[in-house]
């Protein structure tokens, strides 16, 4: 429950340092200097900007961190709204602006919805995440069609459903698309939440002795959508509560959808009974998109946001950004922001200069990706790619991890900092240590490590030809 005495303007101001740390100095300076406090009621913070670009893009990118940091200070989960206003008062202009709204702002003239006329179970749904705004390709069409089928017949053949895949591939988009479709077309009670928020709410309910309230919230819905269940690892008590909630919903034919960054079989420290529940229904994965899909995504985003960028530049980005949709959008946002803020046309030369730190400029199309190296090494040593990117200190896994890091350095032109990011966000010094250690082993005559490296190079090169 919100505290009527909480001043959300003060919470917004106090949250500024934490938001700046979370998003980084560059993004904070670019976006948040153009966002200002506007107003608030008991539960909702309203921010404003005079620029449509900020209204459309910054909110989508930073809404989660804004809600999270302001809510931490407020002591409850706030609502967030952003509006576009041409005039700014001096007082507001001087207010530090750390964030952007939780979801794309409503620029219409109609009055914002209040807690009385808004279904609170839908507060976390981003209305821009729809099936129409998702661009499916060979990498995601199975997951896309499964989610559409669920939205048309919740609690039917695909219950529960698990969507898994790497970061930035569209899992959150699809699970929220289910929620948005049901909210708009049915009277079902739909609840979307991240596993992090689920965990926090569970802990708070224990501390405040409001467990029955917590149970009622999750067991009275018709459709439960939980994002990023990998964060449930090691959370034994939360797992137990989710297990009971799962049973209550499933036994009464209500739909459950989860997302995860890996197959459930590769999750650690998850109880067997909960793992069994996750694996009971349909599991679908999303892979990184191919070139054609990446280009289609960029074109779709330009149409959706009314951006005009030369197709050759979009093709250049699609060819060189092969990781995920989030990185594609990040590059597109940077180009559009530059054009809007500097008032300069985006040429190919400008695009290459702007994106030189985001993509590899002279990429060799035969160069092996780090993901392929990790996968090849994992298969060679009969372990999981998530083990290699994880924190296990088991000798066999640590050794395989160091070999993979070494191969990533000699087989790609990524820096040690970039390699560290691919290996679970490790510091570049960790990568350098691993490389130096493997190099020292290779100096030993008839080195076993040298034999392993040669074998792996053969495997990797063979994979590139397929």
C-alpha positions in Angstrom: 0.0 0.0 0.0 1.2 3.5 -0.8 1.9 5.8 2.0 -0.1 9.0 1.5 2.7 11.0 3.1 5.4 10.0 0.6 6.5 12.8 -1.7 7.4 11.2 -5.0 9.1 14.4 -6.2 11.6 14.0 -3.3 11.9 10.3 -4.1 12.6 11.2 -7.8 15.3 13.6 -6.7 16.9 11.2 -4.3 16.9 8.4 -6.9 19.0 10.5 -9.3 22.5 9.2 -8.2 21.4 5.6 -8.2 19.8 5.9 -11.6 23.0 7.6 -13.0 25.1 4.7 -11.7 22.7 2.1 -13.2 22.5 3.6 -16.7 26.0 5.2 -17.0 27.2 8.7 -17.3 26.8 9.0 -21.1 23.2 7.8 -21.2 22.3 9.9 -18.1 23.8 13.1 -19.7 22.1 12.4 -23.1 18.6 11.5 -21.9 17.9 12.5 -18.3 19.0 16.1 -18.6 15.9 16.4 -20.8 13.4 14.8 -18.4 11.8 16.7 -15.5 9.4 16.1 -12.6 5.9 17.2 -13.5 3.5 16.0 -10.9 2.5 13.1 -8.7 -0.4 11.6 -6.9 -0.4 9.0 -4.1 1.0 6.2 -6.3 2.0 7.6 -9.7 5.0 9.8 -10.6 4.5 11.9 -13.8 7.6 13.1 -15.7 7.7 15.4 -18.6 9.9 16.3 -21.6 9.6 18.8 -24.4 11.2 16.3 -27.0 9.2 13.6 -28.7 12.4 11.5 -29.2 13.0 11.4 -25.4 9.3 10.6 -24.9 9.4 7.7 -27.4 12.8 6.2 -26.8 14.2 7.0 -23.4 11.2 5.7 -21.5 11.2 2.4 -23.3 14.9 1.9 -22.5 15.0 3.2 -18.9 11.6 2.7 -17.5 12.5 -0.4 -15.5 15.4 1.2 -13.7 13.4 4.3 -13.0 10.6 2.4 -11.4 13.0 0.2 -9.5 15.1 3.1 -8.0 12.3 5.4 -7.2 10.2 2.6 -5.7 13.1 1.6 -3.4 13.1 5.0 -1.9 9.3 5.4 -1.9 8.9 2.0 -0.1 6.3 0.7 -2.6 6.0 0.0 -6.3 5.2 3.3 -8.0 3.3 3.9 -11.2 5.1 6.0 -13.9 3.8 8.2 -16.6 5.6 10.6 -19.0 4.0 13.4 -21.0 5.3 15.8 -23.6 5.0 19.5 -22.8 6.6 22.3 -24.6 6.9 24.7 -21.7 9.1 24.1 -18.7 9.1 26.1 -15.5 12.4 27.3 -14.1 11.9 25.3 -10.9 11.3 22.1 -12.8 14.2 22.8 -15.2 16.5 22.8 -12.2 15.3 19.5 -10.9 17.7 16.6 -11.6 16.1 14.2 -14.0 17.3 10.7 -13.5 14.9 8.6 -15.5 12.2 8.0 -18.0 8.7 6.5 -17.6 7.9 2.9 -17.0 6.3 2.4 -20.4 5.8 4.5 -23.6 4.2 7.7 -22.6 0.6 8.5 -23.5 0.7 11.7 -25.6 -3.1 12.0 -26.0 -5.1 14.7 -24.4 -7.2 12.3 -22.4 -6.7 12.3 -18.6 -4.3 9.7 -17.3 -5.9 6.6 -15.7 -6.0 6.6 -11.9 -5.7 3.6 -9.6 -9.5 3.6 -9.4 -10.1 3.1 -13.1 -7.0 1.0 -14.0 -6.6 -2.7 -13.5 -3.6 -2.8 -11.2 -2.7 -6.4 -12.3 -1.6 -4.9 -15.6 0.6 -2.0 -14.3 3.8 -3.7 -15.4 2.8 -4.4 -19.0 4.4 -2.3 -21.6 1.7 -1.5 -24.2 4.2 -1.3 -27.0 5.0 -5.0 -26.6 2.4 -6.5 -29.0 2.4 -9.3 -31.5 2.1 -6.6 -34.3 5.3 -4.9 -33.2 7.3 -8.2 -33.0 9.2 -9.2 -36.1 9.4 -13.0 -36.2 12.1 -14.8 -38.2 13.3 -18.4 -38.4 15.0 -17.8 -35.0 11.7 -17.0 -33.2 8.7 -18.1 -35.3 8.0 -21.1 -33.2 8.0 -19.1 -30.0 5.9 -16.3 -31.7 3.2 -18.7 -32.9 3.1 -20.5 -29.5 2.6 -17.2 -27.7 -0.2 -16.2 -30.1 -1.9 -19.5 -29.6 -1.8 -19.0 -25.8 -3.2 -15.5 -26.2 -6.2 -17.0 -28.1 -6.7 -20.0 -25.8 -5.2 -19.4 -22.4 -5.1 -22.5 -20.2 -5.4 -24.8 -23.3 -2.8 -27.1 -24.9 0.3 -25.0 -24.1 0.1 -24.7 -20.3 2.5 -24.1 -18.7 4.8 -22.5 -21.3 8.5 -21.7 -21.0 10.2 -19.3 -23.4 14.0 -19.4 -23.1 16.9 -17.7 -24.9 19.8 -15.2 -24.5 19.6 -11.6 -23.5 17.8 -9.1 -25.8 16.1 -11.7 -28.2 12.5 -10.9 -27.5 11.4 -13.1 -24.6 10.0 -10.2 -22.6 8.3 -8.8 -25.7 6.5 -12.0 -26.4 5.4 -12.8 -22.8 4.0 -9.2 -22.5 2.4 -9.5 -25.9 0.3 -12.3 -24.4 -0.7 -10.1 -21.5 -1.5 -7.1 -23.7 -3.6 -9.2 -26.0 -5.6 -10.7 -23.2 -6.1 -7.4 -21.4 -7.4 -5.8 -24.6 -9.7 -8.6 -25.7 -10.9 -10.4 -22.6 -12.0 -9.8 -19.0 -9.4 -12.2 -17.6 -7.3 -11.1 -14.7 -3.7 -11.0 -16.1 -0.6 -10.5 -13.9 2.9 -9.9 -15.4 5.8 -9.7 -13.0 9.6 -10.2 -13.1 11.0 -12.9 -10.9 13.0 -10.3 -9.0 9.9 -8.4 -8.1 8.2 -11.7 -7.2 11.0 -12.5 -4.8 11.0 -9.0 -3.3 7.2 -9.1 -2.7 7.5 -12.5 -1.1 10.2 -11.2 1.3 8.2 -8.1 2.1 5.1 -10.2 2.8 7.0 -12.4 5.2 8.5 -9.4 7.0 5.2 -7.5 7.2 3.2 -10.7 8.0 1.0 -10.2 5.0 1.5 -13.6 3.4 -2.2 -14.2 2.8 -2.4 -10.9 0.9 0.5 -12.1 -1.2 -1.1 -15.5 -1.9 -4.4 -13.9 -2.8 -2.7 -11.6 -5.3 -1.1 -14.5 -7.3 -3.7 -17.1 -6.9 -6.7 -15.1 -7.9 -5.4 -14.4 -11.4 -6.4 -16.2 -14.6 -3.1 -15.7 -16.3 0.3 -15.5 -14.6 3.3 -14.3 -16.5 6.7 -14.4 -14.8 9.9 -13.1 -16.5 13.5 -14.3 -15.9 13.0 -17.3 -13.6 16.7 -17.9 -13.5 16.9 -15.4 -10.7 15.0 -17.9 -8.5 18.2 -19.9 -8.2 19.2 -20.3 -4.5 15.9 -18.8 -3.3 14.5 -21.9 -1.5 11.6 -20.3 0.3 10.5 -18.3 -2.7 10.7 -21.5 -4.8 8.4 -23.3 -2.3 5.8 -20.5 -2.5 5.9 -20.4 -6.3 5.5 -24.2 -6.4 2.3 -23.9 -4.4 1.1 -21.0 -6.5 1.9 -23.0 -9.6 -0.1 -26.0 -8.4 -3.1 -23.9 -7.4 -3.3 -22.2 -10.9 -2.4 -25.3 -13.0 -4.9 -27.6 -11.2 -7.7 -25.1 -11.9 -6.8 -24.7 -15.6 -5.3 -21.2 -15.5 -2.5 -20.2 -17.8 1.1 -19.9 -16.6 4.0 -18.5 -18.8 7.6 -18.2 -17.8 10.8 -16.9 -19.4 14.4 -17.9 -18.7 17.8 -17.1 -20.2 18.6 -20.9 -20.5 16.8 -24.3 -20.6 15.4 -25.2 -17.2 17.7 -28.3 -17.2 20.6 -25.9 -16.9 19.3 -24.0 -13.9 21.2 -24.6 -10.7 19.9 -24.8 -7.2 16.2 -25.2 -8.3 14.2 -27.8 -6.4 13.4 -30.9 -8.4 9.7 -30.5 -7.9 9.7 -26.9 -9.2 11.9 -27.9 -12.1 9.4 -30.6 -12.9 6.6 -28.0 -13.0 8.6 -25.8 -15.4 9.2 -28.7 -17.7 5.7 -30.0 -17.6 4.3 -28.1 -20.6 5.7 -26.5 -23.8 9.3 -25.2 -23.9 10.3 -23.0 -26.8 13.6 -21.2 -27.5 14.6 -18.0 -29.3 17.9 -17.9 -31.1 19.8 -14.8 -32.3 18.2 -13.5 -35.5 19.8 -14.0 -39.0 20.7 -11.1 -41.2 17.4 -10.9 -43.0 15.5 -10.8 -39.8 17.8 -8.2 -38.3 17.3 -6.0 -41.3 13.5 -6.5 -41.1 13.6 -5.5 -37.4 15.4 -2.3 -38.2 13.1 -1.4 -41.0 10.1 -2.1 -38.8 11.4 0.1 -36.0 12.0 3.0 -38.4 8.4 2.8 -39.7 7.0 2.4 -36.2 8.9 5.4 -34.9 8.7 7.4 -38.1 12.5 7.5 -38.5 14.0 8.0 -41.9 17.4 6.3 -42.4 19.0 5.2 -45.6 18.5 1.5 -46.3 22.2 1.0 -46.9 22.9 2.2 -43.4 20.3 -0.1 -42.0 21.9 -3.0 -44.0 25.3 -2.0 -42.6 24.0 -2.2 -39.0 22.2 -5.5 -39.7 25.4 -7.0 -41.1 27.6 -6.0 -38.3 25.4 -6.3 -35.2 24.8 -10.0 -34.8 24.2 -10.4 -31.1 20.5 -9.6 -30.3 17.6 -7.3 -31.0 18.5 -5.0 -28.1 21.8 -4.2 -29.5 20.2 -3.4 -32.9 17.8 -1.0 -31.3 20.6 0.6 -29.3 22.5 1.4 -32.5 19.4 2.7 -34.2 18.6 4.9 -31.2 22.1 6.3 -31.2 21.8 7.3 -34.9 18.4 8.9 -34.5 19.4 10.7 -31.3 22.4 12.2 -33.1 20.3 13.3 -36.0 17.7 14.9 -33.6 20.1 16.5 -31.2 22.8 17.7 -33.6 20.4 18.3 -36.5 22.7 16.6 -39.0 21.9 14.1 -41.7 23.0 10.5 -41.0 25.4 9.4 -43.8 27.3 6.1 -44.0 30.4 7.9 -42.8 28.6 9.4 -39.8 27.0 6.1 -39.0 30.4 4.3 -39.0 31.9 6.9 -36.8 29.0 7.0 -34.3 28.9 3.2 -34.1 32.6 2.4 -34.1 32.5 1.4 -30.4 29.3 -0.6 -30.8 30.1 -2.7 -33.8 33.2 -4.2 -35.4 34.0 -2.0 -38.4 36.0 -4.3 -40.7 34.4 -7.5 -39.7 35.8 -10.6 -41.4 32.7 -12.7 -42.3 34.6 -15.9 -41.7 35.7 -14.8 -38.2 34.2 -17.1 -35.5 31.9 -15.5 -33.0 32.6 -15.8 -29.3 29.3 -17.6 -28.8 30.4 -20.3 -31.3 33.7 -20.7 -29.5 32.0 -21.0 -26.1 29.5 -23.6 -27.6 32.3 -25.6 -29.2 34.4 -25.7 -26.1 31.4 -26.6 -24.0 30.6 -29.5 -26.3 34.2 -30.6 -26.4 34.4 -30.8 -22.6 30.8 -32.1 -22.2 29.7 -29.2 -20.1 27.1 -26.4 -20.5 27.9 -23.0 -22.2 26.3 -21.5 -19.0 29.0 -23.3 -16.9 31.7 -21.6 -19.0 30.0 -18.2 -18.6 29.1 -18.9 -15.0 31.0 -18.7 -11.7 31.8 -22.3 -11.0 35.4 -22.7 -9.7 35.4 -26.5 -10.3 38.8 -27.2 -11.9 37.6 -28.9 -15.0 35.2 -26.0 -15.7 37.7 -23.3 -14.9 40.2 -24.9 -17.2 37.7 -25.1 -20.1 36.7 -21.5 -19.4 40.3 -20.2 -19.7 40.8 -22.2 -22.9 37.6 -20.6 -24.4 38.8 -17.1 -23.4 42.2 -17.8 -25.0 40.5 -19.0 -28.2 38.2 -16.0 -28.2 41.2 -13.7 -28.1 43.2 -15.4 -31.0 40.2 -16.2 -33.2 38.4 -12.8 -33.0 39.3 -9.2 -33.0 37.3 -8.4 -29.9 39.1 -6.6 -27.1 39.6 -8.3 -23.7 36.9 -6.0 -22.3 34.4 -7.1 -24.9 35.4 -10.7 -24.4 34.8 -10.2 -20.7 31.3 -9.1 -21.3 30.6 -12.2 -23.4 31.9 -14.4 -20.5 29.3 -13.4 -18.0 30.4 -9.8 -17.5 33.9 -10.5 -16.3 36.6 -7.8 -15.9 39.2 -7.5 -18.7 41.9 -8.4 -16.2 40.3 -11.8 -15.7 40.5 -12.4 -19.4 44.1 -11.3 -19.6 45.0 -13.6 -16.7 43.4 -16.6 -18.5 45.1 -15.7 -21.8 48.5 -15.4 -20.1 48.0 -18.7 -18.2 47.2 -20.6 -21.4 50.1 -19.0 -23.2 52.5 -20.2 -20.5 51.2 -23.7 -20.8 51.7 -23.6 -24.5 55.5 -23.0 -24.0 55.9 -26.4 -22.4 57.2 -29.0 -24.9 54.6 -31.6 -26.0 52.1 -29.6 -24.1 48.7 -31.3 -23.5 47.1 -27.9 -23.7 48.6 -27.3 -27.2 47.0 -30.6 -28.3 43.6 -29.5 -26.9 43.9 -26.1 -28.6 44.7 -27.7 -31.9 41.8 -30.1 -31.6 39.4 -27.3 -30.7 40.6 -25.1 -33.6 39.9 -28.0 -36.0 36.4 -28.3 -34.5 35.7 -24.6 -34.7 36.9 -24.2 -38.2 34.8 -27.2 -39.3 31.8 -25.6 -37.7 32.4 -22.3 -39.6 32.2 -24.2 -42.9 28.8 -25.7 -42.2 
